[in-house]
Amino acid sequence: MGATELKTDLHTIIDNIDDKNLLNKVYTVLLNLVTIKPAVDFWDELSAEEKEAIEEGLAQADRGELIPHEEVMKEMRLKYGLK
């Protein structure tokens, strides 16, 4: 059964319920199952300082100012005594 058929069947079932208490329960269950939240872009949650640091890092990468992963890992192993 596709989504459209399910919606139609649910509508029919709910439409035939006359018991207000049961309708309230169905309503509560559906609200608890379906969370409708506006999409939040992580960028909007960052401070101005965090955004500036990210933008600077991107600019550095665009200029080719990168440190190879292997080098960073070598430095971290030495710094923290890892193998």
Secondary structure, 3 states (H helix, E strand, C coil): CCHHHHHHHHHHHHHCCCCHHHHHHHHHHHHHHCCCCCCCCHHHHCCHHHHHHHHHHHHHHHCCCCCCHHHHHHHHHHHHCCC
